[in-house]
């Protein structure tokens, strides 16, 4: 099973996982990493690496960040090779629901494509 | 050296553009990015050889791509460097008072490397609409980079990556022939003069979330630090000096200081400290202050304005009319 880590500013990662739990129940190997703006970058990197370790049961880990243009996105640039993880920017609930559903049967690469496509598809504009 | 496009081996290529698609992409690269024939040929050949189209970002493009892409990965362009090489008439300056922004140049001795991010779209994840997606990417890129601030020339350069080998990336390069070119430190302005402009400049209102020179360069240094890029000593020194001058500005011109800080505070996310977009700068201001020019920031700024003619918009009214024509074209929906 592919592990999932959500990294973002402040309460967003935890809030997202709480919302996810409300929708589809408690999930294993899903870890949130909240980043406080005042924290040192090295401490933040260590927190992310630890989360990847916790989420990994041997099949790999996919990391989601709030935005590639945020501290989370930039931090991942510096450690993605070391952590050996792929990163999806612009995390949203529909993409997380889809990857939870299919993470037992997909490769990390396929799951990353699926997450990106599902996330894009879910952003729609509805008018009255 | 003139490089001719060679499409004779198209049968061996994983992705083959039709004649019409090739002409469409070639035309867009020529019209919107003003790329020369050799670079256009290299890029189109690479699209067919790899089934991918790649841009290489080393500045704000890293976190803020101009277009949707399929994949991003880090890389280094050997023999290139970045710096405060260009004037800016929109994002970090205005036509009436130009600012200073980032550009890339080949290094003088051919060594070194420019770190950044490749943003790729590829035919593999596409449903037969790949050529149109390439066209959209080029148009989005041009709309952002050339439509208001035509400072760059567009080159195709080699970028070394860990997992994807050496790939070709489309890059914004500083153009010594462009009237908005500043060049390396000492070429037109000293590093101190550039820092004074950065400390005191602002862009056209609403043009960018990082709408002052200071906010843009602070963010760049911070993003590179977070991203684990090798620190660029010249840029660290430049931005550190600009911080010193910004602090001086509070005494030299309190009104301008308050105006700039207010712009930065308005654009800063919650939790950020005053004047800082989202995190503390990483350079040591105390360290660089020892090397700061003792003249006042406004003297330096005025010297820079005079040496680089920063109060004259180098674009003529005919240039601006032409830019507006292209902008209108670029903003029109793509119909294919």
Interface residues (C-beta under 8 A of the other chain):
Chain A: X9 X10 X36 X37 X38 X41 X67 X68 X69 X70 X71 X73 X74 X75 X77 X78 X79 X80 X81 X113 X116 X120
Chain B: X62 X63 X64 X65 X68 X70 X72 X74 X117 X125 X162 X223 X225 X226 X227 X228 X229 X269 X271 X272 X278 X279
